[in-house]
Amino acid sequence: MINQSFAEGEGVYANSSPVKMLVFMLILVMLILNTINPALGEHQYKSCKIVLLAVLDNGRGASVPGEIRVVYGGKGLISTSNGVGEDVVASFNLALMYASAITGVDYKCCNYYLDINANVGGLSATLLFYIALLQIFQGRECSTDISATGIIGPGGVIGAIAGLEQKLLAAQERNLTLVYVPGIELQLLNYTPIPVKGVFTIYDFVHEEFENSKITTTYKNAQITFRTVYENLSSTSENILRQLESVEWRDEYYEYARKYLEEAFTAAAREEYYTASSLAYAALVNVYTSKLLYLNNTSSEALQEEIRSALEETLTIALSIKNEIAQNLGVVEKTKYVDPAYLDMLITSYIRASEAEKLAIQAKASLGAVRDVKETIYTTARARSRALSAQGWFNVTLNNYSSIGETLSVRNVRLINTRLKEFLSVHVKYLLQMGINREINLSEKNDLLEFVQIFEQLLDISRDLYTTLPSRVLFTSNSTEVVRPLVTRLKRLVEGFMRLYEYYPLSTLLVLDLAEYYLDLGFEPFTVMSLIYTELPRLALYMLAANAEKWIITSSRPLYVPRETAVIYSFVILFCGLYLFYSTYKSLEKKRLLLTTEV
């Protein structure tokens, strides 16, 4: 009886187990297919046809077809067809970084293949790559009847390229309907054979409006906090002016200083103290230059002594500020959270101190060279004034902002730094293709101090690029009609950014406010554009840092594998499942027959 019951049980098990096994294997296959579904479906890769515009060796324009393929499931690797130069790869890499920062799509989600049907070189396709990658990341259809040409500077500034007219003729022959071109070159074109649109920054493609944006209370209060800075800088300038008046010394720098001080008084009367501080700083640079020129005219020994003393004091102030900031950042790291306005002010203080240090070292190196006396004088004046400015920023930060905050987390700063350093490195490689060699100097501790140093390095690069010749002419315009609406757009962009992200580019807003004031005073548009462009890398780094934090949190994304691998895996699993089903069925059938015989 027992054996019979056991036999009946085994018979039921024999009939049902293979079915269960088959169902289990089918479910397993479905789960695997679901996991790798993006690799099998329409999202396995995205292709975008592009048309590059180039200039041939004979001076004629040419249009070159190409394709960008984005394969999901990669590690951010870039490969190209034969004949694609290193400069083009550098262009693609930079465009990829900015498209990723703007859209919030992690560039390491995929691998990228750039196929161009010709041997091409140069950086002018950077803007085209950016637009194409933007369309891919945003899930939009790639426009095959448009093209673009332009380089991209730090912070996303679109720069001029050579051979624009020839390229537009080539675009016409290709029957393209629109070409995006650097905005600063558009005003120089007398005739365009096809429709063109000028682009000044990568943010021109950000269509989201921030109609409800308002300047926050923190920003309004920031102007007031610079009152002491203004008073110190203007007082120092006035004292030097009185010294020069007592010896009846007048020159053009003296006159500029008086003019800047008068404008500073006007801004202070409006309680626009940051603007007043900036004008007082400009006054100090000029009046101290005038003082050094006076000493050069009367006593070379007195000049040498004054310069040495000023440079030593500058280096002492700069080093002291940087050391104190490092200590404060160490405290912040322990708390894991920080007030974003406090962090932004510390970054600016560090940048100002580093700039003063760099200028002082530069002036010290040229000290004693007869032919460089005037350059040494001007550099010393800037270094000394910048050190006092840095001290003012740092005092404002400590006296008016608290490090304690619950908004901005710095728990993942090490992982964020990895992305920011890659971003910085890509810029350095890109600039190298422009003939600009820059070295990266970081603490290598991968902490919050290194985070600040990355900002300092990239903003230093942008300051040199956008404010000095000959590189300045590639990015800036001397047209007020161009600059004023640009300042307005960027101000709205920064205000909107502050609503979307945890970071707080307070310094950038203050600079944009200053830019508007400078335009009203009649400053050269070149100067104003250089001023605002120098700040844009801060915005780009904040955007990338905010997205990197998000990528870290959501890093457990589905496993993506190539289509061929996915199909092979599926068939292997299915075959193994069927074989196991067959083997189990035969084994259980044999066992059932044996048990039946025993009964």
LOVO-851810 format. One line per 3 residues: number of its first residue (from 1); their letters; for each residue x, y, z of C-alpha. Coordinates in steps of 0.25 Angstrom, whole numbers, plus 2048, in hexadecimal, padded with zeros to 3 digits. Layout:
NUM	a	X,Y,Z  ...
REM end
This chain:
1	min	800,800,800  80B,809,803  813,805,7F7
4	qsf	806,808,7EE  804,815,7F4  812,819,7F2
7	aeg	811,814,7E4  805,81D,7E2  80C,828,7E8
10	egv	818,826,7DF  80F,825,7D3  809,832,7D6
13	yan	817,838,7D8  81C,832,7CB  810,838,7C3
16	ssp	811,846,7CA  820,848,7CC  824,849,7BD
19	vkm	819,853,7BB  81D,85B,7C7  82B,85B,7C2
22	lvf	827,860,7B5  81F,86B,7BA  82B,86F,7C3
25	mli	834,86F,7B8  82B,877,7AF  829,881,7BB
28	lvm	838,882,7BC  83A,885,7AD  82F,890,7AE
31	lil	836,896,7B9  843,897,7B2  83D,89C,7A6
34	nti	836,8A7,7AE  843,8AB,7B4  84A,8AC,7A7
37	npa	83E,8B1,7A0  844,8BF,79C  84F,8B8,795
40	lge	845,8B0,78D  83B,8BB,78A  83B,8C8,783
43	hqy	845,8CE,78E  850,8C4,78B  857,8D0,784
46	ksc	853,8DD,77E  859,8E2,771  85A,8F0,76D
49	kiv	85E,8F5,75F  866,901,75E  86C,90B,754
52	lla	879,911,757  87E,91E,751  88C,91F,74D
55	vld	896,927,745  89F,91F,73B  8AE,922,739
58	ngr	8AA,92A,72C  8A2,933,734  894,92E,72F
61	gas	889,92A,739  885,91C,73A  879,914,741
64	vpg	87D,907,747  873,8FC,74B  874,8F5,758
67	eir	86D,8ED,763  86D,8ED,772  869,8DF,778
70	vvy	866,8DE,787  866,8D0,78C  860,8CE,799
73	ggk	867,8C6,7A4  874,8CC,7A2  87E,8D3,7AB
76	gli	880,8E0,7A4  88A,8DB,79A  88C,8E2,78C
79	sts	890,8DC,780  891,8E1,771  892,8DD,763
82	ngv	8A0,8DE,75C  8A5,8EC,759  89E,8F3,765
85	ged	8A9,8FC,76B  8AC,8FE,77A  8A6,90C,77A
88	vva	899,907,775  899,8FC,780  89C,907,78A
91	sfn	890,910,784  887,904,785  88B,901,794
94	lal	889,90F,798  87B,910,791  877,903,798
97	mya	87B,909,7A6  872,915,7A4  866,90D,79D
100	sai	867,904,7AA  867,910,7B4  85B,917,7AD
103	tgv	852,90B,7AB  856,904,7B8  859,8F7,7B0
106	dyk	865,8F0,7B5  86F,8EF,7AA  875,8E2,7B0
109	ccn	868,8DB,7AD  86C,8D9,79E  878,8D7,795
112	yyl	879,8E0,789  87D,8DE,77A  880,8E9,771
115	din	880,8E6,762  885,8F1,759  886,8EE,74A
118	anv	893,8F6,748  8A0,8F9,74E  89D,905,757
121	ggl	8A3,90E,762  8A1,91A,76A  898,91E,775
124	sat	88D,925,76D  883,919,76E  882,91A,77D
127	llf	875,922,77D  86F,918,773  873,90C,77B
130	yia	86C,913,787  85F,916,780  85F,907,77B
133	llq	862,901,789  858,90B,78F  84D,905,786
136	ifq	851,8F7,788  851,8F9,798  843,900,797
139	gre	83D,8F5,78F  83A,8FE,783  83C,8FB,774
142	cst	849,900,76E  847,90B,764  84F,906,758
145	dis	84D,913,750  854,91C,759  863,91E,75D
148	atg	86B,926,767  879,92B,768  880,931,774
151	iig	88A,92E,77F  886,92E,78E  88E,935,799
154	pgg	88D,932,7A8  87F,934,7AE  879,931,7A0
157	vig	87C,93E,799  87C,93D,78A  888,942,782
160	aia	88B,946,774  891,93D,769  898,940,75C
163	gle	892,93E,74E  883,941,752  87F,947,745
166	qkl	885,93B,73D  87E,931,747  871,938,745
169	laa	872,937,735  875,928,737  869,927,740
172	qer	861,92E,735  866,923,72B  861,918,734
175	nlt	853,91F,735  854,920,744  848,929,74A
178	lvy	850,92F,756  85E,930,75B  861,934,76A
181	vpg	86D,93E,76A  875,945,775  86D,951,779
184	iel	879,95B,779  87B,957,76A  86D,959,766
187	qll	86E,968,767  87A,968,75D  873,961,752
190	nyt	86E,96A,747  867,95F,740  862,951,743
193	pip	85E,947,738  856,93F,742  84E,942,74F
196	vkg	858,943,75B  856,944,769  860,94A,773
199	vft	864,943,780  86B,949,78B  86B,93E,796
202	iyd	866,930,797  85B,935,7A0  855,93B,793
205	fvh	84F,92D,791  848,92D,79F  83A,930,79C
208	eef	834,92F,7AA  82F,93C,7AE  830,941,7BD
211	ens	824,94B,7BD  822,949,7CC  831,94B,7CF
214	kit	834,956,7DA  841,95B,7DF  841,955,7ED
217	tty	842,95C,7FA  850,957,7FC  855,95D,7EF
220	kna	84E,96B,7F3  856,96A,800  863,967,7F9
223	qit	864,975,7F4  863,97A,802  86E,971,807
226	frt	878,977,7FF  877,985,805  884,983,80E
229	vye	88B,97E,802  888,98A,7FA  88B,993,806
232	nls	899,98D,807  89D,98D,7F8  898,99B,7F6
235	sts	89F,9A0,803  8AC,99A,7FE  8AB,9A0,7F1
238	eni	8A8,9AE,7F6  8B4,9AD,7FF  8BD,9AA,7F3
241	lrq	8B6,9B5,7EB  8B9,9BF,7F6  8C8,9BB,7F7
244	les	8C9,9BD,7E8  8C2,9CB,7E9  8CC,9CF,7F4
247	vew	8D8,9CD,7EA  8D0,9D3,7DE  8D0,9C6,7D6
250	rde	8C6,9C4,7CB  8C5,9BA,7C0  8BA,9B2,7B8
253	yye	8B9,9A8,7C3  8B7,9B2,7CE  8AB,9B8,7C6
256	yar	8A5,9AA,7C3  8A6,9A7,7D2  89E,9B4,7D5
259	kyl	894,9B1,7CB  892,9A3,7D0  891,9A8,7DF
262	eea	886,9B2,7DB  87E,9A6,7D4  880,99E,7E1
265	fta	87A,9A9,7E9  86E,9AA,7E0  86C,99A,7E1
268	aar	86E,99B,7F0  863,9A6,7F1  85A,99C,7EB
271	eey	85E,991,7F5  864,989,7E9  870,986,7F2
274	yta	875,97A,7EA  875,983,7DD  87C,98E,7E5
277	ssl	886,984,7EB  88A,980,7DC  88B,98F,7D8
280	aya	894,992,7E4  89C,986,7E1  89E,98C,7D3
283	alv	8A2,999,7D9  8AC,992,7E2  8B3,98B,7D7
286	nvy	8B4,998,7CF  8B9,9A1,7DB  8C3,997,7E0
289	tsk	8C8,996,7D1  8C9,9A5,7D1  8D1,9A5,7DE
292	lly	8DB,99B,7D9  8DD,9A3,7CC  8E0,9AF,7D5
295	lnn	8EB,9A7,7DD  8F0,9A2,7D0  8F2,9B0,7CB
298	tss	8F8,9B5,7D8  900,9A9,7DE  902,99B,7D9
301	eal	907,997,7E6  8FA,99B,7ED  8F2,995,7E2
304	qee	8F9,987,7E4  8F7,988,7F3  8E8,98B,7F1
307	irs	8E6,980,7E8  8ED,976,7F0  8E6,97A,7FC
310	ale	8D8,97A,7F5  8DB,96C,7EF  8DF,966,7FC
313	etl	8D3,96B,803  8CA,966,7F7  8D0,958,7F8
316	tia	8CE,958,807  8BF,95C,806  8BC,953,7FB
319	lsi	8C3,947,802  8BC,94A,80F  8AE,94B,808
322	kne	8B0,93E,801  8B5,937,80E  8A9,93C,816
325	iaq	89F,937,80B  8A5,929,80B  8A3,929,81A
328	nlg	894,92D,818  892,923,80D  897,918,816
331	vve	88D,91C,821  882,91C,816  886,90E,812
334	ktk	884,908,81F  875,90E,820  872,908,812
337	yvd	869,914,80F  86C,922,80B  865,92F,808
340	pay	866,931,7F9  868,940,7FA  873,93E,804
343	ldm	87A,934,7FB  879,93D,7EF  87F,949,7F6
346	lit	88A,940,7FB  88D,93C,7ED  88E,94A,7E8
349	syi	897,94E,7F4  8A0,943,7F0  8A0,947,7E2
352	ras	8A3,955,7E5  8AE,951,7EF  8B4,948,7E4
355	eae	8B4,953,7DA  8BB,95C,7E3  8C6,952,7E6
358	kla	8C7,94F,7D7  8C9,95D,7D3  8D3,95F,7DF
361	iqa	8DB,954,7DA  8DB,959,7CC  8DF,967,7D0
364	kas	8EA,962,7D9  8F0,95A,7CE  8F1,966,7C5
367	lga	8F7,96F,7D0  904,975,7CC  902,973,7BD
370	vrd	903,981,7B7  8FB,97F,7AB  8EF,97A,7B3
373	vke	8EE,985,7BE  8E1,98A,7B9  8DB,97C,7B8
376	tiy	8E1,979,7C6  8DA,986,7CC  8CD,983,7C6
379	tta	8CD,974,7CA  8D1,978,7D8  8C6,982,7D9
382	rar	8BC,977,7D5  8C2,96D,7DF  8C1,976,7EB
385	sra	8B3,97B,7E7  8AE,96D,7E5  8B4,968,7F3
388	lsa	8AC,973,7FA  8A0,96F,7F1  8A2,960,7F5
391	qgw	8A3,964,804  896,96C,803  88E,960,7FC
394	fnv	893,957,807  88F,960,812  881,962,80C
397	tln	880,953,80B  884,951,81A  87C,95C,820
400	nys	86F,95A,818  86D,94C,814  86D,93F,81C
403	sig	873,932,818  868,92B,81F  85D,927,815
406	etl	854,91C,811  852,91E,802  85F,91A,7FC
409	svr	865,90C,7FF  874,90A,7FE  874,8FB,801
412	nvr	878,8F7,7F3  882,902,7F1  88D,8F7,7ED
415	lin	884,8F1,7E2  880,8FF,7DD  88E,903,7DC
418	trl	891,8F8,7D3  887,8FD,7C9  88C,90B,7CB
421	kef	89A,908,7C9  897,901,7BC  88F,90D,7B8
424	lsv	89B,916,7BA  8A5,90C,7B3  89C,90C,7A7
427	hvk	89D,91B,7A6  8AC,91B,7A8  8AD,911,79C
430	yll	8A4,919,794  8AC,926,796  8B9,91E,793
433	qmg	8B3,91C,785  8B1,92C,784  8C0,92D,788
436	inr	8BD,931,796  8C5,929,7A0  8C0,928,7AE
439	ein	8C4,920,7BA  8BA,91B,7C5  8BF,91C,7D3
442	lse	8B6,916,7DE  8B8,911,7EC  8B5,903,7E8
445	knd	8AE,901,7F5  8A1,8FF,7EE  89A,907,7F9
448	lle	892,914,7FA  89E,91C,7F8  8A1,915,7EB
451	fvq	893,918,7E7  895,927,7E9  8A3,926,7E2
454	ife	89C,920,7D5  893,92D,7D5  8A0,935,7D7
457	qll	8A7,92E,7CB  89C,92F,7C1  898,93D,7C4
460	dis	8A7,941,7C3  8A8,93B,7B6  89B,942,7B1
463	rdl	8A0,950,7B7  8AD,94F,7AE  8A5,94A,7A2
466	ytt	89A,955,7A2  8A2,961,7A7  8AF,960,7A0
469	lps	8B3,961,791  8B3,95B,788  8AA,950,78D
472	rvl	8A0,95B,792  89B,95F,784  897,950,781
475	fts	88C,951,78B  888,960,78E  881,96B,786
478	nst	882,97A,787  873,97C,784  86A,981,78F
481	evv	85E,97C,788  864,96E,789  869,96F,797
484	rpl	85D,975,79F  853,96A,79B  85D,960,79D
487	vtr	85F,965,7AC  850,965,7AE  84E,956,7A9
490	lkr	85A,951,7B1  854,958,7BE  847,951,7BB
493	lve	84E,944,7B9  856,945,7C6  849,948,7CE
496	gfm	842,93C,7C8  84E,934,7CB  84D,937,7DA
499	rly	83E,932,7D9  842,925,7D3  84F,921,7DB
502	eyy	855,921,7E9  861,92A,7E5  860,939,7E6
505	pls	868,941,7DC  867,94E,7E4  874,953,7DF
508	tll	870,951,7D1  863,959,7D3  86B,965,7DA
511	vld	874,965,7CE  868,965,7C4  863,971,7CC
514	lae	870,978,7CB  870,975,7BC  863,97D,7BA
517	yyl	868,988,7C2  875,989,7BA  86D,989,7AD
520	dlg	865,995,7B2  872,99C,7B5  877,99A,7A7
523	fep	881,990,7A9  887,989,79D  87E,97C,799
526	ftv	88B,974,798  88D,977,7A7  87F,973,7AB
529	msl	87F,966,7A3  88C,962,7A9  887,965,7B7
532	iyt	87B,95C,7B5  881,951,7AD  88C,94F,7B8
535	elp	881,94B,7C1  879,941,7B8  883,935,7BC
538	rla	87D,937,7CA  86F,934,7C5  874,928,7BD
541	lym	87B,922,7C8  870,924,7D2  866,91D,7C8
544	laa	870,911,7C5  872,910,7D5  863,910,7D7
547	nae	860,905,7CC  86C,8FD,7D1  866,8FC,7DE
550	kwi	859,8F7,7D8  861,8ED,7CF  867,8E8,7DC
553	its	85A,8E6,7E3  854,8DF,7D7  860,8D7,7D2
556	srp	859,8CA,7D4  853,8CA,7C6  84F,8BE,7BE
559	lyv	85A,8B5,7B7  85B,8B9,7A9  862,8B0,79F
562	pre	864,8B0,790  859,8AA,788  862,89E,783
565	tav	866,89A,791  858,89B,796  852,892,78B
568	iys	85E,888,78E  85B,888,79D  84C,886,79B
571	fvi	84E,87A,791  858,874,79B  84F,875,7A7
574	lfc	843,870,79F  84B,864,799  850,860,7A7
577	gly	842,861,7AD  83C,858,7A2  848,84E,7A4
580	lfy	845,84E,7B3  837,84D,7B1  839,841,7A8
583	sty	843,83A,7B1  83A,83C,7BD  82E,837,7B6
586	ksl	835,82A,7B1  83B,828,7BF  82E,829,7C6
589	ekk	827,821,7BC  831,816,7BE  830,817,7CD
592	rll	820,816,7CC  821,80A,7C4  82A,803,7CE
595	ltt	821,807,7D9  815,802,7D2  81C,7F4,7D0
598	ev	81F,7F3,7DE  810,7F4,7E2
REM end
